[in-house]
Structures are given as C-alpha cells and as structure tokens.
Amino acid sequence: MKWKRQIELLLLHHDILNLINGDRVKPNDPGIVATTEQRESFETKVKAFKKSDALAQLILVGSMDNANVELTSTCDSAKSTWNKLISIYELSSEQRVDRLMGQFFSFGKDPSENVVTHIARLQRNSSELNDELKR
C-alpha cells in the first residue's frame, strides 16, 4: 500500500499519473490523408508520449525488486506494467471487502501507538472500506 501511494505521488509530481490510469493514451495515427502539418503534429505528440511513458516505466522499474522486474519484463508500457502489478498484488474487490470488514470489526488500539495514530489507522480503514463498497 505504501509503495503504491509513493509511486502514484511520484508519477503525479512528474505529471504522468494519467499514463497508468488510462486518461492519457498514445495518439492515433491520422492516416495517409493527413496533411504535412497534421503528420508533424502527430509525430511530435507521439514523441512526447513515448518520452513520458519511458519516464513512468523508469520510475516503476526503478522501485521494484528483481522478482517484480522479471514479472513485468514483457510489459511494453507504463500502463501494462502497472496493471500487471495491480493484478498480482491487489485482492479482488470481494476479497478486499471481506478483509477490510474483518479489520474494521476487530479493530483495536495497539498498546505501542498513540491516540492520533490509532484514529488515523481507523479513518484509513473506514475510508478504504467505503471506497471498496462504492465499487
């Protein structure tokens, strides 16, 4: 969970989070009927996309251990790499709800934590459970 948040924040900082969530995709080729200006614009956009995607992949791969690098070695984009990691490490929605409900109803204060940390953990658990139930 911490790794995912750190990566999302780093990608957001570099303005490339939209590559892994699908909001930004590779530009479509305008085809053979495109004007020279349209073709140049397309090539500029593709170059920028590839550069951003390479940066996102570098961030992802640079934060992985060797086993995960191997698991994602066939991925050809930041989005496919991200999706592969999510499919491996995130539980299905049903399993996640079961786990979060179990945590919520058996929630207790760890003797070593202060009240602020305890409340923050409870709020995070509640928020995650609500988010998952909305899906």
C-alpha positions as CSV (number, residue, x, y, z in Angstrom):
1,M,0.0,0.0,0.0
2,K,2.8,2.4,0.9
3,W,4.7,1.6,-2.3
4,K,1.6,2.2,-4.5
5,R,1.0,5.6,-2.8
6,Q,4.6,6.6,-3.2
7,I,4.6,5.7,-6.9
8,E,1.3,7.4,-7.6
9,L,2.6,10.6,-5.9
10,L,5.9,10.4,-7.8
11,L,4.0,10.0,-11.1
12,L,1.7,12.8,-10.2
13,H,4.7,15.0,-9.4
14,H,6.1,14.4,-12.9
15,D,2.6,14.9,-14.4
16,I,2.4,11.4,-15.8
17,L,0.0,9.7,-13.5
18,N,-2.5,9.9,-16.3
19,L,-0.5,7.3,-18.2
20,I,-1.2,4.5,-15.8
21,N,-4.8,5.3,-15.1
22,G,-5.7,5.4,-18.8
23,D,-6.6,9.1,-19.1
24,R,-3.7,9.6,-21.5
25,V,-3.2,7.2,-24.4
26,K,-0.9,7.1,-27.4
27,P,-2.1,9.4,-30.1
28,N,-3.9,7.9,-33.1
29,D,-2.2,8.0,-36.5
30,P,-4.1,10.4,-38.7
31,G,-3.6,8.1,-41.7
32,I,-2.3,8.7,-45.2
33,V,-4.8,11.5,-45.9
34,A,-3.1,13.7,-43.2
35,T,-1.6,17.0,-44.3
36,T,2.1,17.6,-43.6
37,E,1.2,19.8,-40.7
38,Q,-1.1,17.1,-39.2
39,R,1.6,14.5,-39.7
40,E,4.2,16.6,-37.9
41,S,1.8,17.4,-35.1
42,F,1.1,13.6,-34.7
43,E,4.9,12.8,-34.7
44,T,5.5,15.5,-32.0
45,K,2.7,14.1,-29.9
46,V,3.9,10.5,-30.2
47,K,7.5,11.5,-29.3
48,A,6.2,13.3,-26.2
49,F,4.0,10.4,-25.3
50,K,6.9,7.9,-25.6
51,K,9.2,10.1,-23.5
52,S,6.6,10.4,-20.7
53,D,5.8,6.7,-20.9
54,A,9.6,5.9,-20.7
55,L,9.9,8.1,-17.6
56,A,6.9,6.4,-16.0
57,Q,8.4,2.9,-16.7
58,L,11.7,4.0,-15.3
59,I,10.0,5.1,-12.1
60,L,8.1,1.8,-11.8
61,V,11.0,-0.5,-12.7
62,G,13.4,1.6,-10.6
63,S,11.3,1.0,-7.5
64,M,10.9,-2.8,-8.0
65,D,12.9,-5.7,-6.7
66,N,14.4,-8.2,-9.2
67,A,11.4,-10.6,-9.0
68,N,8.9,-7.9,-10.0
69,V,11.2,-6.7,-12.8
70,E,11.2,-10.2,-14.1
71,L,7.4,-10.5,-13.7
72,T,6.9,-7.3,-15.8
73,S,9.6,-7.9,-18.3
74,T,7.1,-8.5,-21.1
75,C,5.2,-5.3,-20.5
76,D,5.7,-2.6,-23.2
77,S,4.2,0.4,-21.5
78,A,3.8,2.0,-18.1
79,K,0.1,1.2,-18.1
80,S,0.7,-2.5,-18.8
81,T,3.4,-2.7,-16.2
82,W,1.1,-1.0,-13.6
83,N,-1.8,-3.3,-14.5
84,K,0.3,-6.4,-14.1
85,L,1.5,-5.3,-10.7
86,I,-2.1,-4.5,-9.6
87,S,-3.4,-7.8,-10.8
88,I,-0.7,-9.7,-8.9
89,Y,-0.8,-7.7,-5.6
90,E,-4.3,-6.3,-5.1
91,L,-7.0,-8.6,-4.0
92,S,-10.3,-8.9,-5.9
93,S,-12.9,-6.5,-4.7
94,E,-14.9,-9.2,-2.9
95,Q,-11.8,-10.5,-1.1
96,R,-10.7,-6.9,-0.2
97,V,-14.2,-6.1,1.3
98,D,-14.0,-9.2,3.4
99,R,-10.6,-8.4,4.7
100,L,-11.4,-4.7,5.3
101,M,-14.6,-5.6,7.2
102,G,-12.7,-8.1,9.3
103,Q,-10.2,-5.5,10.1
104,F,-12.8,-2.9,10.9
105,F,-14.9,-5.1,13.3
106,S,-11.8,-6.4,15.1
107,F,-10.1,-3.0,15.2
108,G,-8.2,-2.3,18.4
109,K,-5.6,0.1,19.7
110,D,-2.1,-1.2,19.6
111,P,-0.5,-0.5,23.0
112,S,2.6,1.0,21.4
113,E,0.7,3.6,19.3
114,N,-0.6,7.0,20.4
115,V,-4.2,8.1,20.0
116,V,-3.6,10.1,16.9
117,T,-2.0,7.2,15.1
118,H,-4.8,4.9,16.3
119,I,-7.5,7.3,14.9
120,A,-5.6,7.7,11.6
121,R,-5.5,3.9,11.1
122,L,-9.2,3.7,11.9
123,Q,-10.0,6.5,9.5
124,R,-7.9,4.9,6.7
125,N,-9.6,1.6,7.2
126,S,-13.0,3.1,7.2
127,S,-12.2,5.2,4.1
128,E,-10.8,2.1,2.2
129,L,-13.9,0.1,3.2
130,N,-16.3,2.8,2.0
131,D,-14.3,3.2,-1.3
132,E,-14.5,-0.5,-1.9
133,L,-18.2,-0.7,-1.1
134,K,-18.9,2.0,-3.7
135,R,-17.4,-0.1,-6.5
